[in-house]
């Protein structure tokens, strides 16, 4: 080593001594650099090995000054991280772990050199404070990012393990395509909160060319619940239509601030390249795709926590037709819209003046034309977001006189569309209590003789479904069913008297009469569906 560095580093000394019993005086150095020695020594957790490592680390602490640092380069295997962090945290030192960034050249190599990430342990020696139990644990996962403070050694170990799993995943994605459903969260470097959810979608049938290796698709805010973006089959269809060998879909999290498409692209460019497939040409530009060229609009109007369903949020989002929708989403299943209402434009004189003022401000600021929905914007009461809801409303046609619906709705119609919170049951809608005989008898007692009980049934257990239908027929002898194409939902229309049975042509005629009643002048109406179309496939059970 002396000969190798004689010309380049003439003032550097190279000494040979026992690392567990060094000859330096106390507090001799400000930095101790360990490039793999700890990994080489701590090969197992036998008593002899642990004792030798204790002596080595004790010597590190002895020769360092207060404020000095032990810098250890390591692969951070679980037992090594546990030993190093445990030893120095007990001594009252600050513990920080940095992930060493790979060079961009290595990311794009034909065959990566190493799939495990390298870490740097930075242990800072503090002056001992008698009686103090303060322990500081930090992780810095990005080269330019701020360290994130963690509450315990266990949480630090968990965070390092997540980084190792991510590196292994990137290595596997590079070596082979078609690993199945792969998703991951990218978190805010300062807060640790999830910021982006990424899904990796490979299309092996796409013929490779120079420009179709890899692309990123940014899902506009509020549209991540749509089938094309929120379901695996939808994402496969999106990837196939985009024409790329690998497509990464990116969903934006609520509660995070995004400046625009350009800032998102700048933020993600380096990270998504870690997920690129093999065979990409060097310096290849990766396209960022989206719908409409913007990141969408999401305005949280309310959030809270239900004792039954957990945390929830009510938010206004902009759909692809520029309409605004108000949605209820339970955060335990954040890709499912629990309930949705369409918002109407505020046509009051005050609102019109405000819009004129806003348009002038927009022209001055060069901001997008559409504004977030205002909290006071009225709800379109005729809008139905689900096919099974439309079918349920169409069932009102079974009332022989539609005018009764407007006069006494509480007695002529009862509707149930209630979600079960027990995932172990074969029936997710409604909960079993809603089809028990005593409860059905109560429903019967509040219906008029010509009334209709309408139920959304979602049951995958055929035996259980037969049992439910049998129980319903005991109370409601006349039972119609309307199955929803492409869904598990079945809409049941229940009536008390079998002699009221109607043939399909009669049902369709009554549906047309009902729609004419509901479309009277002065009433709003959603004309995107026709009630009689909802009843063409109705059958009697």
C-alpha positions in Angstrom: 0.0 0.0 0.0 2.9 2.3 0.8 4.5 1.7 -2.6 1.1 2.1 -4.4 0.4 5.5 -2.8 3.9 6.8 -2.5 3.6 9.4 -5.2 -0.1 10.2 -5.0 -0.4 10.3 -1.2 3.1 10.8 0.3 1.8 12.0 3.7 -0.5 9.1 4.3 0.7 6.5 6.8 -0.2 2.8 6.6 0.0 0.9 9.9 -0.6 -2.7 10.8 -2.2 -3.5 14.2 -5.0 -5.4 16.0 -8.3 -3.7 15.5 -9.6 -5.0 18.9 -6.5 -3.5 20.7 -5.3 -0.4 18.8 -2.2 1.5 19.9 -3.6 5.0 19.4 -4.3 7.2 22.4 -7.9 8.0 23.4 -9.8 10.6 21.3 -7.1 10.6 18.5 -9.5 10.9 15.5 -12.5 12.7 14.2 -13.4 9.9 11.8 -13.0 6.1 11.7 -13.6 4.6 8.3 -14.6 1.0 8.0 -14.9 -0.3 4.4 -16.4 -3.8 4.9 -14.5 -4.9 8.0 -17.5 -5.3 10.2 -19.2 -7.4 7.5 -16.1 -9.5 7.2 -15.8 -10.1 10.9 -19.4 -10.5 11.9 -20.1 -13.7 9.9 -22.4 -15.3 12.5 -23.9 -14.7 15.9 -21.8 -17.1 17.9 -20.6 -15.9 21.3 -16.9 -15.8 20.2 -17.7 -13.8 17.1 -19.9 -11.3 19.0 -17.3 -10.9 21.7 -14.6 -10.0 19.1 -17.0 -7.5 17.5 -17.7 -5.9 20.9 -14.0 -5.3 21.4 -13.6 -3.9 17.9 -16.5 -1.4 18.3 -15.3 -0.5 21.8 -12.0 0.5 20.3 -13.7 2.6 17.7 -15.5 4.5 20.5 -12.2 4.9 22.4 -10.1 6.5 19.7 -12.9 8.8 18.4 -13.3 12.3 19.8 -16.7 13.6 21.0 -18.5 14.7 17.9 -16.5 12.3 15.8 -18.0 9.7 13.5 -17.7 6.0 12.7 -18.4 5.6 9.0 -19.0 2.0 8.1 -19.7 0.7 4.6 -21.9 -2.4 4.8 -24.5 -4.5 3.0 -26.6 -4.2 6.2 -27.5 -7.8 6.7 -30.1 -8.1 9.5 -27.7 -9.5 12.1 -25.0 -6.9 11.3 -27.4 -3.9 11.4 -28.9 -5.2 14.7 -25.4 -5.4 16.3 -24.1 -2.1 15.1 -27.3 -0.1 15.8 -27.8 -1.8 19.2 -24.2 -1.2 20.3 -23.9 2.5 19.5 -27.5 3.4 20.5 -26.9 2.0 24.0 -23.8 4.1 24.2 -25.9 7.2 23.5 -24.6 7.8 20.0 -26.7 9.2 17.1 -27.4 6.4 14.6 -27.9 7.3 10.9 -28.1 4.9 7.9 -27.6 6.2 4.4 -28.3 4.2 1.3 -25.4 4.6 -1.2 -26.8 5.6 -4.6 -25.9 3.5 -7.6 -24.6 5.4 -10.6 -26.9 5.9 -13.6 -24.4 4.0 -15.7 -24.8 0.9 -13.5 -28.6 1.2 -13.7 -28.5 0.9 -17.5 -25.8 -1.8 -17.7 -26.6 -4.9 -19.8 -26.1 -6.9 -16.6 -26.1 -5.1 -13.2 -23.0 -5.9 -11.1 -24.8 -6.4 -7.8 -28.4 -6.5 -6.8 -28.0 -5.7 -3.1 -27.8 -2.1 -2.1 -24.8 -0.7 -0.2 -25.4 1.3 3.0 -23.2 3.6 5.0 -23.7 3.5 8.8 -22.8 7.0 10.3 -22.5 6.8 14.1 -21.9 10.1 15.8 -20.3 10.1 19.2 -22.1 12.3 21.8 -20.8 13.3 25.2 -22.4 10.9 27.8 -25.2 12.4 29.8 -25.9 10.5 33.1 -29.4 9.3 33.3 -30.3 10.2 29.7 -32.2 7.6 27.7 -32.2 9.6 24.5 -31.8 7.5 21.3 -31.7 9.0 17.8 -32.3 6.8 14.7 -32.3 8.3 11.2 -32.5 6.9 7.6 -31.5 8.8 4.5 -32.7 6.8 1.5 -32.0 9.4 -1.3 -28.7 11.0 -2.2 -30.1 14.5 -1.9 -32.9 13.8 0.5 -33.2 14.8 4.1 -32.8 12.2 6.8 -36.1 10.8 8.2 -36.2 10.4 12.0 -37.5 7.0 13.1 -38.9 6.1 16.5 -36.9 2.9 17.2 -34.1 0.5 16.2 -36.8 -1.9 15.0 -38.4 0.6 12.7 -35.0 1.5 11.3 -34.3 -2.2 10.6 -37.7 -2.5 8.9 -37.0 0.6 6.7 -33.6 -0.8 5.6 -35.2 -4.2 4.8 -37.8 -2.4 2.6 -34.9 -0.7 0.7 -33.2 -4.1 0.2 -36.5 -5.7 -1.0 -36.9 -2.8 -3.4 -33.4 -3.3 -4.8 -34.0 -7.0 -5.3 -37.3 -6.3 -7.0 -35.6 -3.8 -9.4 -33.0 -6.5 -10.2 -35.7 -9.1 -11.0 -37.7 -6.6 -13.1 -34.5 -5.9 -15.1 -33.6 -9.5 -15.7 -37.0 -10.8 -16.7 -40.5 -9.5 -17.8 -43.9 -10.9 -16.8 -43.3 -11.3 -13.1 -47.1 -11.0 -12.5 -48.8 -8.2 -10.6 -46.1 -5.9 -9.2 -47.0 -2.7 -7.2 -45.1 -0.5 -4.9 -45.4 2.8 -3.0 -42.8 5.6 -3.3 -42.8 7.7 -0.2 -42.1 11.3 0.6 -38.4 11.6 1.5 -39.1 14.0 4.4 -42.3 12.6 6.0 -42.1 8.9 4.9 -45.8 9.1 3.8 -46.8 7.3 0.6 -46.7 9.8 -2.3 -47.0 7.6 -5.5 -48.3 4.1 -6.1 -46.7 2.4 -9.1 -47.9 -0.7 -11.0 -45.6 -2.4 -13.4 -47.4 -3.9 -16.4 -45.5 -5.9 -19.0 -46.9 -6.7 -22.5 -45.0 -9.6 -23.8 -46.9 -9.7 -27.1 -45.7 -6.2 -28.1 -43.0 -6.5 -30.8 -39.8 -4.7 -29.6 -38.6 -1.6 -31.4 -36.2 1.2 -30.5 -38.9 3.5 -29.1 -41.4 1.2 -27.4 -39.4 -0.3 -24.5 -40.7 1.7 -21.6 -43.2 4.4 -20.7 -44.8 6.0 -17.6 -48.5 6.8 -17.4 -49.7 9.4 -14.9 -53.2 8.7 -13.7 -55.1 12.0 -13.1 -56.2 12.6 -9.5 -59.6 11.1 -8.7 -59.5 8.6 -11.6 -57.5 5.9 -10.0 -60.7 4.2 -9.0 -61.8 3.7 -12.7 -61.6 0.1 -14.0 -58.9 1.0 -16.6 -56.6 2.3 -13.9 -57.6 0.6 -10.7 -58.0 -3.0 -11.7 -55.2 -5.4 -13.0 -57.1 -6.4 -16.1 -57.8 -2.7 -16.9 -54.1 -1.8 -16.6 -53.2 -4.7 -18.9 -55.6 -3.3 -21.5 -54.2 0.2 -21.1 -50.6 -1.2 -21.5 -51.6 -3.1 -24.6 -53.3 -0.1 -26.2 -50.3 2.1 -25.4 -48.0 -0.2 -27.3 -45.0 -0.4 -24.9 -43.2 -3.5 -23.7 -43.4 -2.2 -20.1 -45.8 0.5 -18.8 -45.6 1.9 -15.3 -48.9 3.4 -14.1 -48.5 6.1 -11.4 -51.4 7.0 -9.0 -51.2 10.2 -7.0 -52.0 10.0 -3.3 -54.5 12.3 -1.6 -53.0 14.5 1.1 -49.9 15.2 -1.1 -49.2 18.4 -3.0 -48.3 18.2 -6.7 -47.3 21.3 -8.7 -48.1 19.9 -12.2 -47.0 17.3 -14.8 -43.6 18.8 -15.3 -42.7 18.7 -11.6 -43.9 15.1 -11.3 -41.9 14.1 -14.3 -38.8 15.7 -12.8 -39.4 14.0 -9.4 -40.0 10.5 -10.8 -37.5 10.4 -13.7 -34.6 9.0 -11.8 -36.7 6.5 -9.7 -38.6 5.0 -12.6 -35.4 4.3 -14.5 -34.7 1.7 -11.8 -37.7 -0.2 -13.0 -36.8 -0.1 -16.7 -36.5 -3.4 -18.6 -33.3 -4.8 -20.1 -32.4 -3.9 -23.7 -33.2 -0.1 -23.5 -30.8 1.9 -25.6 -28.5 4.3 -23.8 -29.8 7.8 -23.3 -33.3 6.7 -24.3 -35.9 9.3 -23.5 -38.8 7.7 -21.5 -42.2 9.2 -22.4 -44.6 10.3 -19.7 -48.2 9.8 -20.8 -51.6 10.8 -19.3 -55.2 11.6 -20.1 -55.8 15.1 -21.3 -52.3 16.2 -20.5 -52.9 17.3 -16.9 -52.9 15.7 -13.4 -56.6 16.2 -12.6 -58.3 18.0 -9.7 -59.0 16.6 -6.2 -60.4 18.7 -3.4 -60.9 17.0 0.0 -64.1 18.4 1.6 -64.2 16.3 4.7 -62.3 13.4 6.4 -63.0 11.5 9.5 -63.1 8.1 11.2 -66.0 5.7 11.5 -66.1 3.1 14.4 -67.4 0.6 11.8 -65.5 1.4 8.6 -62.4 3.2 9.8 -60.9 6.3 8.2 -62.8 7.8 5.3 -62.6 10.9 3.1 -65.2 12.9 1.1 -63.6 14.5 -1.9 -64.6 16.4 -5.1 -62.9 15.2 -8.3 -63.1 16.1 -11.9 -64.2 13.3 -14.3 -63.2 12.9 -18.0 -66.2 14.8 -19.2 -65.3 17.9 -17.0 -68.1 17.2 -14.6 -67.3 17.3 -10.9 -68.2 14.3 -8.6 -68.3 14.1 -4.8 -67.2 10.7 -3.6 -67.1 8.9 -0.3 -64.1 6.6 0.0 -63.1 4.3 2.9 -59.3 4.4 3.1 -59.1 0.7 4.0 -60.0 0.2 0.4 -59.0 3.4 -1.3 -59.5 2.2 -4.9 -63.2 1.6 -4.4 -65.8 4.5 -4.5 -68.3 3.7 -1.8 -70.7 6.4 -2.9 -70.7 9.1 -5.6 -72.8 12.1 -6.5 -72.5 14.3 -9.5 -72.3 18.1 -8.8 -74.3 20.7 -10.7 -73.0 24.0 -11.8 -74.0 26.8 -9.5 -76.2 29.0 -11.6 -77.0 31.7 -8.9 -76.3 35.3 -9.7 -73.5 35.5 -7.1 -71.9 32.4 -8.6 -72.0 33.8 -12.1 -70.3 37.0 -10.9 -67.7 34.9 -9.1 -67.0 32.9 -12.2 -66.5 36.0 -14.3 -64.1 37.3 -11.7 -62.2 34.0 -11.6 -62.0 33.8 -15.4 -60.3 37.3 -15.4 -57.9 36.1 -12.7 -57.2 32.9 -14.6 -56.3 34.9 -17.8 -54.0 37.0 -15.8 -52.3 34.0 -14.0 -52.4 31.7 -17.1 -54.0 28.9 -15.0 -56.3 26.1 -16.2 -59.9 26.9 -17.1 -61.6 24.5 -14.7 -61.7 25.4 -11.1 -62.0 22.9 -8.1 -65.6 22.2 -7.1 -66.9 24.6 -4.5 -68.2 23.1 -1.2 -71.6 24.7 -1.8 -72.1 23.4 -5.3 -75.5 21.6 -5.4 -75.9 17.8 -6.0 -77.6 16.4 -9.1 -80.3 14.3 -7.5 -81.1 12.4 -10.7 -77.5 11.0 -11.2 -76.9 7.3 -10.6 -73.3 6.1 -10.7 -73.9 2.3 -10.9 -75.7 0.1 -13.3 -77.3 -1.8 -10.4 -78.6 1.5 -8.9 -80.2 2.3 -12.3 -81.8 -1.1 -12.3 -83.1 -0.6 -8.8 -84.7 2.7 -9.8 -86.2 1.0 -12.9 -87.9 -1.4 -10.5 -90.2 1.4 -9.5 -92.0 0.7 -12.7 -93.6 -2.3 -11.0 -95.8 0.2 -9.2 -99.0 0.2 -11.2 -99.5 3.9 -10.6 -96.3 5.9 -10.8 -98.0 9.0 -9.3 -98.1 7.1 -6.0 -94.3 7.2 -5.9 -94.3 11.0 -5.6 -97.1 11.1 -3.1 -96.1 8.6 -0.5 -92.6 7.2 -1.2 -92.0 5.9 2.3 -94.8 3.3 2.0 -94.6 2.2 -1.7 -90.9 1.5 -2.0 -88.2 0.2 0.3 -84.6 -0.2 -1.1 -81.6 -1.9 0.4 -78.1 -1.4 -0.9 -76.0 -2.2 2.2 -72.4 -3.4 2.2 -71.4 -6.2 4.6 -68.2 -5.5 6.6 -67.4 -9.2 7.2 -65.1 -10.4 4.4 -65.4 -14.0 5.6 -69.0 -14.3 4.4 -69.9 -15.5 1.0 -72.4 -12.6 0.7 -70.9 -9.1 0.6 -74.3 -7.3 0.1 -76.4 -7.1 2.2 -75.3 -8.2 5.7 -77.2 -11.4 6.8 -79.4 -9.5 9.3 -81.1 -7.7 6.4 -82.5 -10.9 5.0 -83.5 -12.6 8.3 -87.2 -13.5 8.5 -88.0 -11.1 11.4 -86.4 -8.2 9.5 -88.2 -9.1 6.3 -91.5 -9.2 8.1 -90.8 -5.6 9.3 -90.2 -4.6 5.7 -93.5 -6.2 4.7 -95.3 -4.4 7.4 -94.4 -0.9 6.1 -95.2 -1.7 2.4 -98.5 -0.9 0.8 -100.2 -3.9 -0.9 -98.8 -2.9 -4.3 -95.4 -1.8 -2.9 -92.0 -3.0 -4.0 -89.1 -4.1 -1.9 -85.8 -3.7 -3.9 -82.6 -5.4 -2.8 -79.1 -5.4 -4.2 -77.7 -8.9 -3.7 -74.0 -9.8 -4.1 -73.5 -13.4 -3.2 -70.8 -15.8 -4.6 -71.8 -18.7 -2.4 -74.5 -20.5 -4.5 -75.9 -22.4 -1.6 -76.2 -19.3 0.5 -77.9 -17.4 -2.4 -80.5 -20.2 -2.8 -81.2 -19.9 0.9 -81.6 -16.2 0.7 -84.0 -16.4 -2.3 -86.0 -19.1 -0.5 -86.4 -16.9 2.6 -87.4 -13.9 0.5 -90.1 -15.9 -1.3 -91.6 -17.0 2.0 -92.3 -13.3 2.7 -92.6 -11.9 -0.8 -94.1 -14.6 -3.1 -93.5 -12.6 -6.3 -89.8 -12.2 -7.0 -88.2 -10.7 -10.1 -84.4 -10.7 -10.7 -82.3 -8.5 -12.9 -78.6 -9.6 -13.3 -76.0 -6.9 -14.1 -73.7 -7.8 -17.0 -70.1 -7.9 -16.0 -70.9 -7.7 -12.3 -71.8 -10.1 -9.5 -74.7 -7.8 -8.5 -78.3 -9.1 -8.9 -81.2 -6.7 -8.3 -84.2 -8.4 -6.7 -87.7 -6.8 -7.0 -90.0 -8.3 -4.3 -93.8 -7.9 -4.1 -96.4 -9.3 -1.9 -99.1 -10.7 -4.3 -98.3 -13.2 -7.1 -101.4 -12.1 -9.0 -99.6 -8.8 -9.7 -97.1 -10.7 -11.9 -96.3 -8.8 -15.2 -95.0 -10.1 -18.5 -91.9 -8.4 -19.9 -93.8 -6.2 -22.4 -96.0 -4.9 -19.6 -93.0 -4.1 -17.5 -91.3 -2.2 -20.3 -94.5 -0.2 -20.9 -94.8 0.7 -17.3 -91.1 1.7 -17.2 -91.7 4.2 -20.0 -94.7 5.6 -18.1 -92.6 6.0 -15.0 -89.9 7.8 -16.9 -92.4 10.2 -18.4 -93.7 10.9 -14.9 -90.2 11.6 -13.6 -89.3 13.8 -16.6 -92.0 16.4 -15.9 -91.0 20.0 -16.7 -89.1 21.7 -13.9 -87.5 18.5 -12.7 -83.8 17.6 -13.4 -83.2 14.3 -15.1 -80.1 12.4 -16.1 -80.7 11.4 -19.7 -77.6 9.1 -20.0 -79.8 6.0 -19.4 -83.3 4.8 -20.2 -85.3 3.0 -17.5 -87.0 0.6 -19.8 -83.6 -0.6 -21.0 -82.8 -1.6 -17.4 -85.7 -4.1 -17.3 -85.3 -5.9 -20.6 -83.6 -8.8 -19.0 -85.8 -9.1 -15.9 -86.9 -12.6 -15.0 -89.3 -14.1 -12.4 -87.6 -16.3 -9.9 
